[in-house]
Amino acid sequence: MVALIADMVPGARTLRVSQREPGRSWPSPYARAYDAQGQHIALNRAQGMTVARWVIRAHPELIWDEAYDLDLTTGALRPGADAYAATGGGR
């Protein structure tokens, strides 16, 4: 799955996936992509929803109330709050 996402979003190194799009009050699969330097890579709505659904469905054991970061080089999935704390305030 990680290889397919990396092909779908060239240049992306990390995906932040959540079940809630910012600014929306209802659940909706949502993803943002970042390059190796942590710069945002724009996704169109179809890309964002598709990759978010793939990741969420591949990990049904997780509670998706919070965001998770998927590292596209290692395939590791970790809570987004961990990355936020490690960078001193997020990306």
C-alpha positions as CSV (number, residue, x, y, z in Angstrom):
1,M,0.0,0.0,0.0
2,V,2.8,2.4,0.9
3,A,4.4,2.0,-2.6
4,L,1.0,2.7,-4.2
5,I,0.5,5.9,-2.2
6,A,4.1,7.0,-2.9
7,D,3.4,6.6,-6.7
8,M,0.1,8.5,-6.3
9,V,1.7,11.4,-4.5
10,P,5.1,12.0,-6.0
11,G,7.6,13.6,-3.7
12,A,5.7,12.8,-0.5
13,R,7.5,11.4,2.4
14,T,4.8,11.6,5.1
15,L,1.0,11.5,5.1
16,R,-1.0,12.8,8.0
17,V,-4.3,10.9,8.0
18,S,-7.4,11.6,10.1
19,Q,-11.1,10.9,10.2
20,R,-11.9,14.6,10.5
21,E,-11.1,17.3,8.0
22,P,-10.2,20.6,9.6
23,G,-13.1,23.0,9.6
24,R,-15.7,20.2,9.3
25,S,-17.9,19.0,12.1
26,W,-18.7,15.5,10.7
27,P,-16.3,12.6,10.1
28,S,-14.7,12.4,6.6
29,P,-11.4,10.7,5.7
30,Y,-8.7,13.3,5.3
31,A,-5.0,13.3,4.4
32,R,-2.3,15.9,4.0
33,A,1.1,15.1,2.4
34,Y,4.5,16.5,3.3
35,D,7.9,16.2,1.5
36,A,11.2,15.3,3.2
37,Q,11.7,18.8,4.4
38,G,8.2,18.9,6.0
39,Q,6.7,21.2,3.4
40,H,3.1,20.7,2.5
41,I,2.3,19.0,-0.8
42,A,-1.1,19.9,-2.2
43,L,-3.5,17.0,-2.8
44,N,-6.7,17.2,-4.7
45,R,-9.8,16.0,-3.0
46,A,-9.8,12.6,-4.7
47,Q,-6.2,11.9,-3.7
48,G,-6.7,13.0,-0.1
49,M,-9.9,10.9,0.4
50,T,-8.5,7.9,-1.4
51,V,-5.2,7.6,0.5
52,A,-6.9,8.4,3.8
53,R,-9.5,5.6,3.2
54,W,-6.7,3.2,2.3
55,V,-4.8,3.9,5.4
56,I,-7.9,3.9,7.7
57,R,-9.1,0.6,6.3
58,A,-5.7,-1.0,6.6
59,H,-5.6,-0.1,10.3
60,P,-9.1,-0.7,11.7
61,E,-7.7,-1.5,15.1
62,L,-6.8,2.2,15.6
63,I,-9.1,4.9,17.1
64,W,-9.2,7.5,14.4
65,D,-10.4,10.4,16.5
66,E,-6.8,11.7,16.3
67,A,-4.4,12.0,13.3
68,Y,-1.7,9.5,12.5
69,D,1.4,10.0,10.4
70,L,2.4,7.4,7.8
71,D,6.1,7.4,6.9
72,L,6.2,6.5,3.2
73,T,9.8,5.4,3.4
74,T,9.5,2.9,6.2
75,G,5.7,2.2,6.3
76,A,5.6,3.1,10.0
77,L,2.4,4.6,11.3
78,R,2.6,6.7,14.5
79,P,0.2,9.1,16.2
80,G,0.4,12.6,14.7
81,A,0.7,14.1,18.2
82,D,4.2,12.4,18.5
83,A,5.4,14.2,15.4
84,Y,3.9,17.5,16.6
85,A,5.8,17.3,19.9
86,A,9.1,16.2,18.2
87,T,9.1,19.2,15.9
88,G,8.4,21.6,18.6
89,G,4.9,22.6,17.4
90,G,4.2,20.8,14.2
91,R,4.6,21.3,10.5
